[in-house]
Amino acid sequence: MSFPPRLYLGILGIFILAGCTTTKPPVKTETPPLIIADMEEAPLAAPDPIPVPQPELEPEEAEPLPPILMPTPEPVAEEEPIAPPAYVSGFKDLKFWQGADPRPALTAFQRTCKSWRQQPQDKWLVKSRPIFGQIKDWTPACLIALDISAPSRGDAVHFFQTNFEPHVVEETPQTGLLTGYYAPEIEVRLKADKEFSEPILARPPLLDTQNLPREKINAQSAKVLAYGKPIDVFFLQIQGSGRIKFKDGTTYMAAFDGHNGHKFIPIGRLLIERKELKKDKVSKQAIEKWMQDAGVDKASQLMNENPRYVFFKTEELPKSGQPKGAAGVPLTPLGSIAVDDMQTPYGTLVWLETKLPVKGGDFKGKLSGILVVAQDTGGAIKGKYRGDLYFGAGLAAGAKAGVMKHKAAWTLFLPLPLAIQAQAQLAVPSPLS
């Protein structure tokens, strides 16, 4: 209930007057109980009522003050939870996947899996690039792969589509240069003669000798494993490993055992600069022909312009007949690739879209897709999308490897959990964007 202002003033005056009158409070005494005998006590008269002052009414035109209303808060709309981005398979985007044969890649991957068994499961493939995960992230796929024997093409396709997903690391095109290499098999002799005059050397025990440039290294620099033709030995060093076959048919692996630390200079590039060969026709076969036509002295001078010198060790020929790569596992023809392992770690699966030679001497090549495993490296293989495809051992493999030099688009194959995680990270916008 609310009162008009004037009524408040009247009531306030009454209380002010009352407060100015002083009265003594009555003294409280105990009164003994009244004993009534045979007579009745006359009833006490009721006191007169105290008049209560009535408030004066305000004129009718005075309106009560409006009540103070509290503002009603606006309803807050409930935010819908943000759903994680749905994973979209990338196999449909691989142009040549339907016609590819990934059996060599499966064989190569199985060999990597066997080597990973001997390593700590929490080891990062490459610590600076966590997208590739740890060995344990690849173990479930490895266990399935190692249970597959004599796979058909369909078995291999099913395995990769079930356990892996293609993943594009960056939005920009991932295109690099792809060349080829092989394991040459060269004829050798135990003793030098006019034809077989170039030594195949073991690594020198003294570091000072090992670090000499090519032109100063000779048969007196270290133990001689065998003698071969100068051109053959030179290309054995460029390939990094191969097979050496003696006159009686005995064959060993000549495995890479270090180099002299000098820069690798491609002699093919030198011949192009001197206009001795055309850029689109440079191959191992073309360089060999130039050397044969130029003669021993000029060929030797050209080879010495590449100061890099590679040393070898002999090993028993493995059952696969293929050399081991830098990852320590036998290479698989058309299933292994040499990479810059600081950019693409050993064991990584890479899908390449490029031109591949159909036969020896096929410079043009055919557009194709191929799945490979990173298992080797090389002195000239540097950069994120730089690769060297292993074609196998022998002359037929060399005839194709020698003409392989094309651009290639790279796509990683990651185990499914890693691929989903990587795609989710790409879907989250950067706080700086």
C-alpha positions in Angstrom: 0.0 0.0 0.0 1.3 3.5 -0.8 0.4 6.9 0.8 0.1 10.3 -0.8 2.9 12.7 0.2 0.6 15.0 2.2 -0.6 12.1 4.3 3.0 11.3 5.2 3.4 14.8 6.6 0.2 14.5 8.8 1.3 11.2 10.3 4.8 12.6 10.9 3.4 15.6 12.9 1.3 13.3 15.2 4.5 11.3 16.1 6.5 14.5 16.7 3.8 15.9 19.2 3.7 12.5 21.0 7.4 12.5 21.4 7.4 15.9 23.2 5.0 14.7 26.1 6.8 13.2 29.2 4.9 10.7 31.4 6.1 8.7 34.4 5.8 4.9 33.9 3.5 3.2 36.4 5.1 1.4 39.4 4.4 -2.3 39.3 3.3 -3.7 42.6 2.2 -7.2 43.6 -1.6 -7.2 44.5 -2.8 -10.1 46.8 -5.6 -12.1 45.4 -9.1 -10.8 46.2 -11.1 -13.2 48.4 -14.8 -12.9 47.7 -17.1 -14.2 50.4 -20.8 -14.0 50.2 -21.0 -10.9 48.3 -20.7 -10.3 44.6 -18.1 -7.9 43.2 -19.5 -5.1 41.0 -18.2 -5.4 37.4 -15.7 -2.7 36.3 -16.8 -0.2 33.8 -15.3 -0.6 30.3 -12.9 2.2 29.4 -13.8 4.7 26.7 -12.2 3.8 23.4 -9.2 5.9 22.3 -10.1 7.8 19.1 -7.8 6.9 16.2 -7.1 9.8 13.9 -8.3 9.2 10.4 -6.0 10.1 7.6 -7.1 12.9 5.4 -8.0 11.8 1.9 -6.1 13.2 -1.0 -8.0 14.9 -3.8 -9.2 12.6 -6.5 -6.9 14.1 -9.0 -3.8 12.8 -7.2 -2.7 9.5 -8.8 -0.6 6.8 -7.1 3.1 6.5 -8.2 3.6 3.8 -10.7 5.4 0.7 -9.3 9.1 0.2 -10.0 9.3 -2.7 -12.4 12.5 -4.8 -12.6 13.7 -5.4 -16.2 13.0 -8.8 -17.6 16.2 -10.5 -18.8 16.3 -11.5 -22.4 16.3 -15.2 -23.0 19.7 -16.6 -23.9 19.6 -18.9 -26.9 21.3 -22.3 -26.3 24.4 -22.8 -28.4 24.4 -26.0 -30.5 27.5 -28.1 -29.9 30.1 -27.9 -32.7 30.4 -31.3 -34.3 33.9 -32.5 -35.4 34.4 -32.4 -39.1 33.5 -35.6 -40.9 36.4 -37.6 -42.3 36.2 -37.8 -46.1 38.1 -40.6 -47.8 40.7 -39.5 -50.3 40.9 -42.8 -52.4 38.3 -41.4 -54.8 40.6 -38.6 -55.6 43.6 -40.8 -56.6 43.4 -40.7 -60.4 45.2 -43.9 -61.2 44.4 -45.9 -58.0 41.8 -48.2 -59.7 44.4 -49.5 -62.2 47.4 -49.6 -59.8 49.1 -52.8 -58.5 50.2 -52.1 -54.9 51.7 -55.6 -54.3 55.3 -54.3 -54.4 54.4 -51.7 -51.9 52.9 -54.3 -49.6 56.0 -56.4 -49.8 58.2 -53.4 -49.0 55.9 -52.4 -46.1 56.1 -55.9 -44.7 59.9 -55.7 -44.7 59.7 -52.3 -42.9 57.3 -53.8 -40.3 59.8 -56.6 -39.5 62.6 -54.1 -38.9 60.2 -52.0 -36.6 59.8 -55.1 -34.4 63.3 -54.5 -33.2 62.8 -50.8 -32.3 61.1 -49.1 -29.4 57.4 -48.6 -30.0 57.4 -45.0 -28.8 60.1 -44.0 -31.3 59.0 -41.2 -33.6 59.5 -41.8 -37.3 60.9 -38.3 -37.5 60.6 -36.2 -34.3 60.6 -32.9 -36.2 57.5 -33.9 -38.1 54.9 -35.4 -35.7 52.4 -36.0 -38.5 54.1 -39.3 -39.2 53.5 -40.5 -35.6 55.4 -43.1 -33.7 56.1 -46.8 -34.5 53.2 -47.8 -32.3 50.8 -45.8 -34.6 51.8 -48.1 -37.5 51.8 -51.4 -35.5 48.1 -52.3 -36.0 48.5 -52.1 -39.8 51.8 -54.0 -39.5 50.3 -56.9 -37.7 47.7 -57.3 -40.4 50.2 -56.9 -43.2 52.5 -59.6 -41.8 49.6 -62.1 -41.8 49.2 -61.7 -45.6 51.1 -64.1 -47.7 51.2 -64.4 -51.5 48.7 -61.6 -51.9 46.7 -61.0 -55.1 46.3 -57.5 -56.4 42.8 -57.4 -54.8 44.3 -58.4 -51.5 46.8 -55.6 -51.6 44.2 -53.0 -52.6 41.9 -54.1 -49.8 44.6 -54.0 -47.2 45.6 -50.4 -48.0 42.1 -49.1 -48.4 41.1 -50.7 -45.0 44.1 -49.6 -43.0 45.3 -46.3 -44.6 44.0 -43.1 -46.0 45.6 -40.7 -48.5 46.5 -37.4 -46.9 47.6 -34.1 -48.5 49.9 -32.3 -46.1 49.7 -28.9 -47.6 47.2 -26.9 -49.7 49.9 -26.1 -52.3 50.7 -28.7 -54.9 53.1 -31.3 -53.6 55.1 -31.9 -56.7 58.8 -32.7 -56.9 61.4 -34.4 -59.1 61.4 -38.2 -59.4 64.4 -40.0 -60.9 65.2 -43.8 -60.9 68.1 -46.0 -59.8 68.9 -49.7 -59.8 71.4 -52.2 -58.6 73.8 -52.8 -61.4 75.4 -56.2 -61.9 78.9 -55.8 -63.3 81.5 -58.2 -64.4 84.7 -58.1 -62.2 88.0 -59.8 -61.8 90.3 -60.6 -58.9 93.3 -59.1 -60.7 93.6 -55.9 -62.8 94.1 -56.1 -66.5 93.8 -53.7 -69.4 90.0 -53.9 -69.6 89.2 -54.5 -65.9 91.4 -51.7 -64.5 89.3 -49.8 -62.0 89.4 -50.9 -58.3 86.3 -51.3 -56.2 87.6 -50.2 -52.8 86.7 -50.9 -49.2 86.5 -48.0 -46.8 90.0 -46.8 -45.9 91.0 -47.2 -42.2 92.5 -43.8 -42.1 90.1 -40.8 -42.2 92.6 -38.6 -44.0 92.8 -41.1 -46.8 89.0 -41.5 -46.9 88.5 -37.8 -47.3 90.7 -37.4 -50.4 89.0 -36.3 -53.7 88.3 -38.9 -56.4 91.3 -38.1 -58.5 93.7 -38.9 -55.6 92.1 -42.2 -54.6 93.6 -45.4 -56.2 94.3 -49.1 -55.6 96.9 -48.2 -52.9 94.4 -46.2 -50.8 92.5 -49.1 -49.3 91.7 -52.8 -49.7 90.7 -53.8 -53.2 87.5 -55.9 -53.3 87.6 -56.5 -57.1 88.5 -54.8 -60.4 85.9 -53.7 -63.0 85.6 -51.6 -66.1 86.0 -47.9 -65.2 82.6 -46.9 -66.5 80.9 -49.8 -64.7 82.6 -49.0 -61.4 81.7 -45.3 -61.7 78.0 -46.1 -62.2 78.2 -48.6 -59.4 79.3 -45.7 -57.2 76.5 -43.5 -58.5 73.9 -46.1 -57.7 75.4 -46.8 -54.3 75.2 -50.6 -54.3 74.9 -53.5 -56.8 76.1 -57.0 -57.6 79.6 -57.9 -58.6 80.0 -61.1 -60.6 83.4 -62.9 -60.9 84.5 -64.9 -63.9 83.6 -68.2 -62.3 80.0 -67.0 -61.7 80.4 -66.2 -58.0 78.3 -63.2 -57.2 78.3 -60.9 -54.2 76.5 -57.8 -53.1 78.7 -54.7 -53.2 77.0 -52.8 -50.4 77.4 -49.1 -49.7 80.0 -48.4 -46.9 80.4 -44.7 -46.9 82.0 -42.0 -49.1 84.7 -39.4 -49.0 82.5 -36.5 -48.0 83.0 -34.5 -51.1 80.1 -32.9 -53.1 78.3 -35.0 -55.7 78.4 -33.3 -59.1 76.3 -35.0 -61.9 78.5 -35.5 -64.9 75.4 -35.5 -67.1 74.8 -31.9 -66.2 78.3 -31.0 -67.2 77.8 -32.6 -70.6 74.6 -30.6 -71.0 76.4 -27.3 -70.1 79.1 -28.1 -72.7 76.5 -29.0 -75.3 77.8 -32.5 -75.6 74.4 -33.9 -74.8 70.8 -32.5 -75.1 68.9 -32.0 -71.9 66.0 -34.2 -72.9 68.2 -37.0 -74.0 70.5 -37.4 -71.0 70.5 -40.9 -69.6 72.9 -43.5 -68.2 73.1 -45.1 -71.7 73.8 -41.7 -73.4 76.6 -40.9 -70.9 78.2 -44.3 -71.3 78.1 -43.9 -75.1 79.8 -40.5 -74.9 82.5 -42.0 -72.7 83.2 -44.9 -75.1 83.3 -42.5 -78.0 85.5 -40.0 -76.2 88.1 -42.6 -75.1 89.7 -43.6 -71.8 91.6 -40.4 -71.0 88.7 -38.0 -71.6 86.3 -40.3 -69.8 88.6 -40.4 -66.8 88.9 -36.6 -66.8 85.1 -36.3 -66.8 84.6 -38.8 -64.0 87.2 -36.9 -61.8 85.1 -33.8 -62.1 82.7 -35.5 -59.7 84.9 -35.5 -56.6 82.5 -37.8 -54.6 83.9 -41.4 -54.2 81.9 -44.3 -52.7 83.4 -47.2 -50.8 81.8 -50.7 -50.5 81.8 -53.9 -48.5 80.9 -57.3 -49.9 77.9 -59.3 -48.5 76.4 -62.6 -49.3 73.7 -62.3 -52.0 70.3 -62.1 -50.1 67.4 -64.4 -51.0 65.6 -61.5 -52.6 68.6 -60.8 -54.8 68.2 -57.1 -53.9 70.5 -54.8 -51.9 69.6 -53.3 -48.6 68.7 -49.7 -48.5 69.8 -47.1 -45.9 66.8 -48.2 -43.7 68.5 -51.6 -43.4 65.9 -53.7 -45.3 66.1 -55.3 -48.7 64.8 -53.0 -51.4 61.7 -54.0 -53.5 61.6 -53.2 -57.2 59.0 -50.6 -57.9 58.0 -50.7 -54.2 61.0 -48.8 -52.6 62.0 -45.2 -53.0 65.1 -43.3 -51.9 64.2 -40.0 -50.1 65.5 -37.3 -47.9 64.8 -39.1 -44.7 64.7 -35.8 -42.6 61.6 -34.8 -44.7 60.1 -38.2 -45.4 61.0 -40.8 -42.8 61.8 -44.4 -43.5 58.7 -46.6 -43.6 56.4 -43.9 -44.9 54.0 -44.8 -47.7 53.9 -42.4 -50.6 51.5 -42.4 -53.6 53.2 -40.9 -56.7 51.5 -39.7 -59.8 54.1 -39.4 -62.5 55.4 -40.7 -65.9 57.0 -44.2 -65.8 59.0 -45.7 -68.6 57.2 -48.6 -70.3 60.5 -50.1 -71.6 64.2 -49.3 -71.6 65.1 -46.0 -73.3 61.5 -44.7 -73.0 62.2 -41.1 -72.2 58.6 -39.9 -72.6 57.0 -42.5 -70.2 53.4 -43.1 -69.4 51.2 -41.3 -66.9 50.8 -43.7 -64.0 50.2 -44.0 -60.3 52.5 -46.0 -58.0 52.6 -46.7 -54.3 56.0 -46.9 -52.7 57.7 -47.1 -49.3 60.6 -44.8 -48.2 63.5 -47.2 -47.5 66.7 -45.6 -48.9 68.5 -42.3 -49.4 71.1 -40.9 -51.7 73.6 -38.0 -51.9 71.6 -36.1 -54.5 68.2 -36.8 -52.9 67.5 -33.6 -51.0 64.2 -31.9 -50.3 60.6 -32.6 -49.2 59.4 -33.9 -52.6 62.5 -35.4 -54.1 62.6 -39.1 -54.8 64.6 -41.8 -56.5 62.5 -44.9 -57.5 64.2 -48.3 -57.2 63.7 -50.3 -60.4 65.5 -53.5 -59.4 68.8 -55.2 -60.3 70.4 -55.9 -63.6 70.5 -54.5 -67.1 66.8 -54.4 -67.8 66.1 -52.4 -64.6 69.0 -50.1 -65.5 67.6 -49.4 -68.9 64.4 -48.0 -67.3 66.1 -46.3 -64.3 68.5 -44.5 -66.6 65.7 -42.6 -68.4 63.5 -41.9 -65.4 63.4 -38.2 -64.8 59.9 -36.6 -64.4 57.8 -34.5 -62.1 55.8 -36.4 -59.6 52.8 -35.4 -57.4 53.1 -36.8 -53.8 50.4 -38.0 -51.5 51.1 -39.6 -48.2 49.3 -42.8 -47.0 48.9 -42.6 -43.3 47.4 -45.2 -40.9 43.7 -44.4 -40.5 43.9 -42.9 -37.0 46.8 -40.6 -37.9 45.1 -39.5 -41.1 41.9 -38.6 -39.3 43.8 -36.7 -36.7 45.8 -34.9 -39.4 42.7 -34.0 -41.4 41.0 -32.6 -38.2 44.0 -30.4 -37.6 43.8 -29.0 -41.1 40.1 -28.3 -40.7 40.7 -26.0 -37.6 41.5 -22.5 -38.8 44.6 -20.9 -37.5 44.1 -18.3 -34.7 46.3 -15.9 -36.7 44.1 -16.2 -39.9 
